[in-house]
Amino acid sequence: MKKGNTRSILLMAALMGSLSIGGLTSCSNSASEQETTSTNEAPTAKIDKEPFGTTPDGQEISLYTLTNKNGLIVKVSNYGAIVNSIITPDKNGEMGDVVLGFDDVSGYIPNDPHIGGVVGRFANRIAKGKFTLDGQEYTLATNNAPNHLHGGNIGFDRVVWQAEEMPEENAIKLTYVSKDMEEGYPGNLTATVIYTLTEDNGLQIDYTATTDKATPVNLTNHSYFNLSAGKVNTISDHIIQINADKYTAVDETLIPTGELASVKGSNLDLTQAQPIGKFLNQVPGGGYDHNYVVNGTAGEMNKAAEVYEPTSGRVLEVYTTQPGIQFYTSNFLDGTLTGKNGNKYTKHYAFCLETQHFPDSPNQENFPSTILKPGETYKESTTYKFSVRKDNQ
């Protein structure tokens, strides 16, 4: 699939003082349990690198910290291309980490809930772990019985990526070469993910991939967000709006039926801002785990979603070139995982907004194609943009 260059330029520039919903309050002199600053001077954009532990096979893993001039901090690991931390101020200027993660790489091995990682070669599900391409049937792991999920037993969030610092762009470039027939997929695939921390307080994620044999490709980031920075242990009162009039209807195993169904009149209708908890317990399966069809033109940067957390005032906006966005309310977190700052990760503690192509696309002729061919370049882009809303806004 060929798409134009989608490295976006969002409309609002970041300011160093208090901003409305379109910006972010200054964090040069704020502090909290998660992060503190020791000076009143304005931060400068920079990249730091530190050890992050060792894999069971002895590979040393690093953690890269991106900081922009407003003091927003993003930490990324070369294991799994994982976003480990996103540290932003609340409406009072207090810093807080708004994504789930662990203190070192050992917490991510195995990363069964795919916390923070880039999942692939194919994000989401493929029915019964099978697809046919150019007349040949391929068989994948059915690691989410009876289906294939997020690339299989060892997906892209469970491998070590090659990291390259890009200080002029305040970015980290991560590259992984997936060998022919790895996890059952054809072709040697070179995947690249660039995380850029922008000066308007966006985490821009640019995905590219090339292959020497036709293969399905569908990459996304699987970060879990709690915009209260863990001060509230449920996302029920987060206010969400998803810019989607339709969703991919699914069967009992969460495989699309092929129908792009209207959300109107259902508890899946999130076109108007409302608390996540409004219909949460009425959604079959214990919560939301649905792929929404983003309004707009696929391949162009469209606003897909916005989430507001009232106690902190934090706002997350999601922009993407992808045709779909999976809204998942951490239905399968059960409290057995303890993350950063000793937080227990329980059901409905966090939410995911995974920008993506539609589930089971290799078996669905009417869905946008996910087949990448030799000579083509897969290109997709997503930006998670952070800001603060004051009480009176």
ZABA-626006 format. One record per residue (C-alpha): x, y, z. Coordinates in steps of 0.05 Angstrom, whole numbers, m for minus. Layout:
<atoms>
       X       Y       Z
       X       Y       Z
...
</atoms>
This chain:
<atoms>
       X       Y       Z
       0       0       0
      27      68     m18
      10     129      22
      36     200      19
      83     229      69
      41     238     131
      88     270     181
      37     320     204
      43     391     226
     m13     402     278
     m44     470     282
     m27     497     351
      42     517     376
      60     502     448
      68     561     495
     110     568     558
      53     592     601
     m18     569     614
     m56     545     553
    m127     526     537
    m148     457     513
    m106     467     450
     m41     473     491
      m6     451     554
      10     488     618
      82     502     631
     117     449     672
     184     481     685
     173     490     760
     124     433     778
     136     369     817
     103     304     837
     117     233     859
     134     213     788
     180     269     765
     208     334     794
     247     391     765
     303     424     805
     305     491     769
     258     546     749
     294     553     683
     256     530     621
     275     459     599
     310     448     534
     295     394     483
     342     335     493
     351     259     490
     380     218     547
     399     144     547
     403      98     607
     406      22     621
     338     m12     626
     357     m83     644
     375    m146     608
     333    m197     570
     335    m271     590
     383    m285     531
     432    m231     556
     416    m172     511
     425    m105     545
     365     m59     537
     364      17     538
     313      69     556
     313     134     517
     283     197     547
     257     252     502
     243     320     533
     215     380     496
     223     454     512
     157     453     552
     182     398     598
     138     342     571
     176     276     577
     170     212     537
     210     149     552
     219      95     499
     254      28     502
     288      m9     445
     255     m72     472
     189     m78     436
     192      m5     414
     155       5     480
     131      73     505
     149      66     578
     127     135     604
      92     198     582
      98     251     636
      54     313     630
      28     367     677
     m43     370     703
     m85     433     710
     m45     453     772
      22     442     739
      35     376     776
      72     325     734
      44     256     724
      58     193     683
      m4     178     641
      15     110     611
      22      41     643
      90       9     645
     144     m23     688
     208      m2     723
     254     m43     679
     251     m90     619
     238    m152     662
     167    m126     675
     152    m132     601
     176    m204     593
     130    m235     574
      87    m175     555
      21    m212     553
     m23    m149     554
      23    m117     502
      33     m56     548
      64       2     510
      93     m37     452
      89     m35     377
      49     m96     356
      58    m130     290
      70    m158     238
      m6    m154     241
     m42    m117     297
    m109    m144     321
    m139    m211     300
    m135    m256     239
    m190    m309     237
    m167    m379     255
     m95    m359     243
    m101    m368     168
    m100    m326     105
     m88    m339      31
     m42    m295     m11
     m24    m305     m84
     m56    m374     m82
     m17    m399     m22
     m48    m410      47
      m7    m387     107
     m17    m412     178
      m3    m369     239
      m4    m382     313
     m74    m383     344
     m50    m348     407
    m119    m319     421
    m158    m383     408
    m187    m395     359
    m153    m335     326
     m85    m302     315
     m72    m238     354
     m20    m181     350
      32    m218     309
      32    m285     346
      72    m315     402
     132    m269     392
     105    m205     361
     142    m141     349
     131    m118     421
     173    m178     446
     236    m168     405
     296    m121     408
     297     m64     358
     358     m26     332
     356      45     360
     383     109     329
     380     176     364
     356     235     322
     372     295     366
     357     348     314
     286     322     308
     280     304     382
     264     234     359
     283     161     366
     285     116     305
     274      42     317
     284     m12     264
     268     m86     264
     279    m138     209
     227    m193     212
     254    m253     174
     215    m292     121
     165    m339     154
     176    m310     224
     111    m326     261
      86    m355     195
      87    m290     155
     119    m289      85
     175    m242      65
     234    m208      98
     201    m145     127
     241     m84     150
     198     m43     197
     216      26     223
     182      67     277
     202     139     292
     178     170     357
     182     246     354
     166     291     413
     140     355     381
     142     425     409
      66     428     409
      65     370     459
      50     314     412
      81     245     410
      84     233     335
      93     161     313
     113     147     241
     112      76     215
     145      52     151
     159     m18     124
     186     m52      62
     186    m125      41
     216    m172     m10
     152    m214     m15
      79    m197     m11
      56    m198      61
       2    m169     107
      26    m110     150
     m13     m73     204
      26     m36     257
       1       1     318
      23      24     387
     m11     m10     446
      m2      41     501
     m51      40     560
     m72     109     584
     m98     134     651
     m99     210     647
    m105     217     723
     m34     189     726
     m59     133     770
     m94     177     822
    m160     148     800
    m160      72     791
    m216      70     740
    m227     104     673
    m302     106     682
    m304     182     691
    m257     197     634
    m297     234     580
    m288     204     511
    m308     223     441
    m292     181     380
    m299     210     311
    m331     149     280
    m402     136     255
    m389      62     242
    m352       3     270
    m332     m65     245
    m385    m113     271
    m356    m177     299
    m376    m248     316
    m370    m281     384
    m295    m291     374
    m285    m216     357
    m273    m230     283
    m308    m180     235
    m369    m204     198
    m352    m157     141
    m407    m107     160
    m390     m35     175
    m447     m24     224
    m475      43     247
    m462      62     319
    m525     104     321
    m573      84     376
    m525      34     408
    m481      34     469
    m422      38     420
    m441     108     399
    m386     154     424
    m395     208     372
    m416     256     429
    m371     266     489
    m392     222     547
    m362     185     607
    m330     119     588
    m369      87     645
    m437     108     618
    m448      42     581
    m384       6     601
    m417     m50     640
    m471     m59     587
    m422     m74     531
    m417    m149     517
    m350    m179     535
    m339    m138     597
    m323     m72     564
    m303     m39     499
    m257     m77     451
    m282     m50     385
    m252     m24     320
    m283      41     299
    m282      66     227
    m251     136     231
    m290     190     195
    m250     223     140
    m204     200      85
    m156     143     102
     m85     163      87
     m98     235     110
     m88     259     181
    m157     257     214
    m176     270     286
    m199     202     311
    m212     212     385
    m208     258     446
    m207     240     519
    m213     288     579
    m200     270     651
    m238     319     697
    m197     312     762
    m131     328     728
    m156     370     670
    m112     330     622
    m134     322     550
    m110     271     499
    m125     280     425
    m111     226     374
     m96     242     301
     m82     188     250
     m76     168     177
    m102      98     194
    m174      79     175
    m191      49     242
    m181      58     317
    m189       2     368
    m219      27     433
    m202     m22     489
    m218     m12     563
    m167     m61     593
    m220    m113     604
    m169    m168     618
    m124    m133     668
    m138    m169     734
     m92    m139     786
     m37    m190     780
      10    m139     748
      45     m86     789
      73     m28     749
     111      36     761
     102      69     829
      72       4     856
       6      12     819
     m36     m50     812
     m64     m56     741
    m137     m77     748
    m196     m83     701
    m216     m16     671
    m155      17     702
    m134      44     633
    m156      50     561
    m122      39     494
    m134      77     429
     m98      34     378
     m97      66     309
     m97      11     257
    m125     m22     195
    m186     m66     206
    m181    m134     241
    m177    m195     195
    m165    m151     134
    m126    m206      97
    m191    m247      96
    m239    m189      82
    m240    m167      10
    m283    m106      24
    m235     m77      76
    m178     m30      59
    m120     m74      37
     m63     m90      85
     m21    m127      33
      48     m96      23
      84    m116     m41
     157    m112     m61
     174     m42     m86
     120     m10     m43
     128      26      23
      80      20      80
      70      89     112
      24     108     169
      26     162     222
      m7     175     289
       0     233     338
     m21     231     411
     m27     304     431
     m30     327     504
     m59     390     534
     m95     416     595
    m166     442     604
    m182     489     661
    m245     478     702
    m280     538     672
    m268     517     600
</atoms>
